[in-house]
Amino acid sequence: MTTRRVYDDGITIERRDFICKGLAGLAGLLFSDSLFGASVFAESMIKETSISLHDPTWIRNSIKTLWEDRRRSGVSPLLRLIPPFNSGLCLYLKNEGLSPTGSLKHRVAWGLLMQALVNGEIGPNTSLYEVTSGNTGIGEAYFAKLLGLPFTAVMRTGISPLKMRAIRDYGGHTAIAPTGVTPVAYLEELLAKEPNGYNLNQFANTEKSLDFVDASPDRTMNMASEIFRQLEGGDHPCPAWFVAGAGSGGTATSIARYLRKWADNNGRNCPTQLAVVDPEDSALFEWYRTGDNTITSKKGSRIEGIGSSGPVVFGKTFSLLRAGVARMFNIPDDASIAAMRLTAALTGYEPGPSTGTNLIGAMRLLEEMHRKGEQGAIVTIICDDGKRYHDSYYDAQWLKSKELNQDRWRSALETFWNSGKWNEPVSE
């Protein structure tokens, strides 16, 4: 009988010898010239690279800086007006003129810079540029200074000197497009000469940069989120309408998306609709009515900051999401100026002309609700501080030079606010 020796691990000595010899042979193969060369070849197929376009530490610190500024800024107030003719109706005015840079574009500028930082598109050596009529540029100059970046606002002729001064007060520069050259074309010329230049591009990026999540007011730049939280616990937690003008279109689009996404959040069941107001001589009203994105307007809007000469191409020349707008009103410029003055009389706060355009749309909807026996609230925006228009829209001679006359509309609006009777002036 043959005795087989077994180790403690249960493997026979024969089996263990076989394994050891096999491992020794494999080691010899691994270190042979032929297989060693194959091993090096296999290793060379794994490639590695690392490219840092911008300093990640600077980007993280800059994002932190923007959030800290946001928390310090707080939430803009929501004013409440009850029309004398119907106590069942309510008009809320979100006063964005009290933002740190004096307009609703403060949150737009914050969103544009935050988006660029999160995407890693700007760094400590970037020069920022924007085509703007003023308010967006003022906000961007403010945040560019906060981050230590140079900023240039590219503008057309005729922009309020007070707005240009505000940009320069925040350390920004202004570049006026030469006669016959559009600001967009002039910006392209400037960027061609600036290797580190970056176009913040409010017209294409605002609708993406204004997030529409339901977060606490100091963690989102979406205006609708703030307003719904301010309305909680009140008489009208779910307004019937939200009225907004279209500057770049991004603010209105962010509101439209919020209203759709969060209408039923936490049982809110809120069917608020968005109405957009458009000044005369803007291409947006006809674009909305027809869907034709080739429509243009030769005259251009006289209400600074809103309206578009077209063409209106979503995501390129404009950010207004047509499908998110329930109604659009085309507002006469004289009416906008009259309503701007009426807002000042009703609130004690002087706004800019686009606020007047908003108020006309809101009052038109109030009249409809009153006539139909409906109750509820309408929310609109005080867009910016009227101090920047004392040399223009609040100046009688300037208005006359632009052939603007508020008198007939002012009388009609005061009559409506006090009695509920809408008698729209006949065009001359």
C-alpha positions in Angstrom: 0.0 0.0 0.0 1.4 3.4 -0.9 1.1 6.1 1.6 0.3 9.7 0.3 1.6 12.5 2.3 -0.9 15.3 2.7 -0.1 18.9 4.0 -2.3 20.6 6.6 -4.1 22.5 3.8 -5.3 19.2 2.3 -3.0 19.4 -0.8 -0.9 16.3 -1.6 2.9 16.8 -2.0 2.6 15.7 -5.6 0.0 18.3 -6.3 2.0 21.0 -4.5 5.1 20.2 -6.5 3.2 20.4 -9.7 1.8 23.9 -8.8 5.3 25.2 -7.7 6.9 24.0 -10.9 4.1 25.6 -13.0 4.5 29.0 -11.2 8.3 28.9 -11.7 7.9 28.2 -15.4 5.4 31.0 -15.8 7.8 33.4 -14.1 10.5 32.4 -16.5 8.2 33.2 -19.5 7.2 36.5 -18.0 10.8 37.7 -17.9 11.8 36.2 -21.2 12.6 38.8 -23.9 9.6 38.0 -26.1 6.9 38.2 -23.5 8.5 41.1 -21.7 8.3 43.1 -24.9 4.6 42.1 -25.4 3.9 43.3 -21.8 5.5 46.7 -22.4 3.4 47.0 -25.6 0.2 46.2 -23.7 1.0 48.8 -21.1 1.6 51.5 -23.7 -2.0 51.1 -24.9 -3.2 52.8 -21.7 -2.7 56.5 -22.2 -3.2 59.3 -19.8 -3.4 63.1 -20.1 -4.6 66.0 -18.0 -5.5 69.4 -19.4 -6.6 72.2 -17.0 -8.1 75.0 -19.1 -8.7 77.2 -16.0 -7.5 77.0 -12.4 -10.0 74.7 -10.6 -9.2 76.3 -7.2 -10.0 79.7 -8.5 -13.2 78.4 -10.0 -14.3 76.8 -6.7 -13.5 80.0 -4.8 -15.4 82.1 -7.3 -18.5 79.9 -7.1 -18.3 80.3 -3.3 -18.0 84.0 -3.7 -21.2 84.2 -5.8 -23.2 82.1 -3.4 -22.0 84.2 -0.5 -23.1 87.4 -2.3 -26.5 85.8 -3.1 -27.2 85.0 0.5 -26.2 88.6 1.5 -28.5 90.1 -1.1 -31.6 88.4 0.2 -35.0 88.4 -1.5 -36.6 91.4 -3.2 -39.9 92.6 -1.7 -43.4 91.8 -3.1 -45.7 94.8 -2.9 -49.5 94.3 -2.6 -52.1 96.6 -4.2 -55.9 96.2 -4.0 -57.8 98.0 -6.7 -60.5 100.3 -5.2 -63.2 98.9 -7.5 -62.9 95.2 -6.5 -61.5 94.0 -3.2 -61.6 90.4 -4.5 -58.7 91.2 -6.9 -55.1 91.8 -6.0 -52.0 93.0 -7.8 -48.6 92.0 -6.6 -45.5 93.9 -7.7 -42.1 92.1 -7.3 -39.7 95.0 -6.8 -36.5 94.0 -8.5 -35.4 97.6 -8.6 -34.2 97.0 -5.0 -31.7 94.4 -6.0 -28.0 95.3 -5.4 -27.6 96.6 -8.9 -31.1 98.0 -9.2 -32.8 95.7 -11.7 -34.2 92.2 -12.3 -31.1 91.7 -14.5 -29.0 91.4 -11.3 -30.2 87.8 -11.0 -29.6 87.2 -14.8 -26.0 88.4 -14.5 -25.5 86.2 -11.4 -26.9 83.2 -13.3 -24.7 83.9 -16.4 -21.5 84.1 -14.5 -22.4 81.1 -12.3 -23.1 79.0 -15.4 -19.8 80.0 -17.0 -18.0 79.1 -13.8 -19.7 75.7 -13.4 -19.0 74.9 -17.0 -15.3 75.8 -16.6 -15.6 78.4 -19.4 -14.0 81.3 -17.6 -10.9 81.6 -15.4 -8.8 84.2 -13.6 -7.4 85.6 -17.0 -10.7 85.8 -18.8 -12.0 89.1 -20.2 -15.8 89.2 -20.1 -18.0 90.8 -22.8 -21.8 91.3 -23.3 -24.1 93.0 -25.8 -26.5 95.0 -23.5 -28.8 98.0 -23.3 -27.6 98.6 -19.8 -29.1 96.7 -16.9 -27.6 93.3 -17.7 -24.3 95.0 -18.2 -24.5 96.8 -14.9 -25.1 93.5 -13.1 -22.3 91.7 -15.0 -19.9 94.6 -14.2 -20.8 94.2 -10.5 -20.1 90.5 -10.5 -17.0 90.8 -12.7 -15.5 93.2 -10.2 -16.4 90.8 -7.4 -14.3 88.1 -9.2 -11.6 90.4 -10.3 -12.3 90.1 -14.0 -12.3 92.8 -16.7 -15.7 93.4 -18.3 -16.8 95.3 -21.4 -20.4 96.2 -22.3 -21.0 96.5 -26.0 -23.8 98.9 -26.7 -25.7 100.7 -29.5 -25.8 104.5 -29.6 -28.5 106.2 -27.5 -28.2 104.2 -24.3 -28.8 106.3 -21.2 -25.6 107.9 -20.0 -26.6 107.1 -16.5 -26.6 103.4 -17.3 -23.2 103.7 -18.9 -21.9 105.5 -15.8 -23.2 102.8 -13.6 -21.3 100.2 -15.6 -18.1 102.2 -15.2 -18.8 102.8 -11.5 -18.5 99.0 -11.1 -15.2 99.0 -12.9 -16.6 97.9 -16.3 -15.9 99.4 -19.7 -18.4 100.5 -22.4 -17.8 100.0 -26.2 -20.3 101.8 -28.5 -20.8 100.1 -31.9 -19.8 102.4 -34.8 -22.5 103.7 -37.1 -23.7 101.0 -39.4 -22.4 98.2 -37.3 -24.6 96.2 -35.0 -23.5 95.6 -31.4 -23.4 91.9 -32.1 -21.1 92.3 -35.1 -18.9 94.8 -33.2 -18.6 92.3 -30.3 -17.3 89.7 -32.8 -14.7 92.2 -33.9 -13.6 92.8 -30.4 -13.4 89.1 -29.5 -11.3 88.4 -32.6 -8.7 90.7 -31.1 -9.0 89.2 -27.5 -7.6 85.7 -27.1 -9.0 85.4 -23.6 -12.3 87.0 -24.4 -15.6 85.3 -23.4 -19.1 86.4 -24.5 -21.6 85.9 -21.7 -24.4 86.1 -24.3 -27.6 86.8 -22.4 -29.7 86.3 -25.5 -28.7 82.6 -25.9 -27.8 81.6 -22.3 -30.2 83.3 -19.9 -32.9 80.7 -20.2 -30.4 78.0 -19.2 -28.6 80.0 -16.5 -31.7 80.9 -14.5 -32.4 77.6 -12.8 -36.0 76.6 -12.2 -35.7 74.2 -9.3 -37.9 74.6 -6.2 -35.3 75.6 -3.7 -35.1 78.1 -0.8 -35.0 81.7 -2.0 -31.3 82.1 -1.3 -30.4 79.0 -3.2 -32.1 79.8 -6.5 -32.2 82.8 -8.9 -35.6 81.9 -10.2 -38.0 84.7 -9.5 -41.1 82.5 -9.5 -39.8 80.3 -6.7 -39.3 83.4 -4.5 -42.7 84.8 -5.3 -44.6 81.5 -4.5 -42.8 81.4 -1.1 -43.7 85.0 -0.4 -47.3 84.2 -1.2 -47.5 81.2 1.1 -50.0 81.6 3.8 -51.6 84.6 2.2 -55.0 85.2 0.6 -53.7 84.4 -2.9 -51.1 81.6 -2.7 -51.9 80.7 -6.3 -52.1 83.8 -8.6 -54.1 83.6 -11.8 -51.5 85.3 -14.0 -47.8 86.2 -14.1 -47.1 89.1 -16.4 -43.5 89.8 -17.7 -41.8 91.6 -20.5 -39.2 90.0 -22.7 -35.7 91.5 -22.5 -33.5 88.6 -23.5 -36.5 86.3 -23.0 -34.8 84.2 -20.4 -36.6 85.5 -17.3 -40.0 84.9 -18.9 -38.9 81.4 -20.0 -37.6 80.5 -16.6 -40.9 81.5 -15.1 -42.9 79.5 -17.7 -40.8 76.4 -17.0 -41.2 76.9 -13.2 -45.0 77.2 -13.5 -45.2 74.0 -15.5 -42.7 71.9 -13.5 -43.9 72.9 -10.0 -47.6 73.6 -10.5 -48.6 70.5 -8.5 -45.6 70.3 -6.2 -46.7 69.5 -2.6 -50.3 69.6 -3.6 -50.0 73.2 -4.8 -52.4 72.5 -7.8 -51.7 75.9 -9.2 -52.6 76.7 -12.8 -50.9 80.1 -13.0 -50.4 81.2 -16.6 -47.8 83.5 -18.1 -48.6 86.5 -20.2 -45.8 88.4 -21.9 -46.0 92.1 -22.9 -44.3 93.5 -25.9 -43.8 97.2 -26.8 -44.8 98.6 -30.2 -42.2 98.4 -32.9 -40.9 95.1 -31.5 -40.9 91.9 -33.6 -41.9 89.6 -30.8 -45.7 90.0 -30.9 -45.9 89.0 -34.6 -43.4 86.2 -34.0 -45.5 84.9 -31.2 -48.7 85.2 -33.3 -47.3 83.5 -36.4 -44.3 81.5 -35.4 -42.3 83.1 -38.2 -38.7 83.5 -36.8 -37.6 85.6 -39.8 -39.8 88.6 -38.8 -37.9 91.8 -38.2 -38.7 95.3 -37.1 -36.9 98.2 -38.7 -37.8 100.8 -36.1 -36.9 98.9 -32.9 -38.4 99.3 -29.5 -38.5 102.7 -27.7 -38.9 101.1 -24.4 -35.4 100.5 -23.2 -34.5 96.9 -22.1 -37.4 95.0 -23.7 -38.6 94.1 -27.2 -36.6 92.8 -30.1 -35.9 93.9 -33.7 -35.7 90.2 -34.7 -35.1 87.7 -36.2 -36.2 85.7 -33.1 -34.3 82.4 -33.1 -34.7 80.6 -29.8 -31.3 79.8 -28.2 -29.4 82.1 -30.5 -30.8 85.6 -30.8 -33.4 85.2 -28.1 -34.4 83.0 -25.1 -38.2 83.3 -25.1 -39.9 79.9 -25.1 -42.9 80.5 -27.3 -44.8 77.4 -26.0 -44.6 78.6 -22.5 -46.5 81.8 -23.1 -50.3 81.7 -22.7 -51.0 85.2 -24.0 -49.1 88.1 -25.4 -50.1 91.8 -25.4 -48.7 94.5 -27.8 -48.5 97.7 -25.7 -48.4 101.2 -27.1 -45.4 103.1 -25.9 -47.4 106.1 -24.7 -49.3 103.6 -22.4 -46.1 102.3 -21.0 -44.9 105.8 -20.1 -48.2 106.6 -18.5 -48.2 103.4 -16.5 -44.7 104.0 -15.4 -45.8 107.2 -13.8 -48.9 105.6 -12.3 -46.8 102.9 -10.7 -44.7 105.6 -9.0 -47.9 107.3 -7.8 -49.4 104.0 -6.4 -46.2 102.7 -4.7 -44.1 105.7 -4.0 -41.3 104.0 -5.9 -40.1 105.4 -9.3 -39.6 102.5 -11.8 -38.3 102.4 -15.4 -40.4 102.3 -18.5 -40.5 98.5 -18.9 -42.4 98.4 -15.6 -45.1 100.5 -17.2 -45.4 98.0 -20.0 -45.8 95.2 -17.5 -48.4 97.2 -15.6 -50.6 97.7 -18.7 -50.7 94.0 -19.3 -51.6 93.3 -15.7 -54.3 96.0 -15.7 -55.8 94.5 -18.9 -56.0 91.1 -17.2 -57.5 92.7 -14.0 -60.2 94.3 -16.2 -61.1 91.0 -17.8 -61.3 89.2 -14.4 -63.4 92.0 -13.0 -65.8 91.9 -16.0 -66.2 88.1 -15.7 -66.8 88.3 -12.0 -63.6 86.4 -11.2 -61.4 86.8 -8.1 -57.7 86.3 -7.7 -54.3 87.8 -8.0 -51.9 88.9 -10.8 -48.2 89.2 -10.3 -45.9 91.4 -12.3 -42.5 93.0 -12.0 -41.0 96.4 -11.1 -38.1 95.9 -13.4 -35.6 98.5 -12.4 -34.9 101.8 -10.6 -36.2 104.9 -12.4 -33.3 107.0 -11.2 -31.4 105.8 -14.3 -34.1 107.4 -16.5 -34.2 110.9 -15.1 -32.4 112.1 -18.2 -34.8 110.3 -20.5 -38.2 108.8 -19.7 -38.8 111.2 -16.8 -37.7 114.2 -18.8 -40.5 116.1 -20.7 -38.2 117.4 -23.4 -36.7 114.0 -24.1 -40.1 112.4 -24.4 -41.1 115.1 -26.8 -38.1 114.5 -28.9 -39.1 110.8 -29.1 -42.7 111.8 -29.9 -44.0 110.1 -26.7 -47.0 111.6 -24.9 -48.5 109.9 -21.8 -51.3 112.3 -21.2 -54.3 110.5 -22.7 -53.3 107.2 -21.4 -52.6 108.5 -17.9 -56.1 109.8 -17.6 -57.6 106.5 -18.9 -55.5 104.4 -16.5 -56.4 106.5 -13.5 -60.0 106.1 -14.4 -59.7 102.3 -14.6 -57.8 102.0 -11.3 -60.5 104.0 -9.5 -63.6 102.7 -11.2 -62.8 99.5 -13.1 -63.9 101.0 -16.4 -61.5 100.5 -19.2 -61.8 103.2 -21.8 -58.7 102.8 -24.0 -57.7 105.9 -25.9 -58.2 105.9 -29.6 -55.0 106.1 -31.7 -54.5 109.4 -33.3 
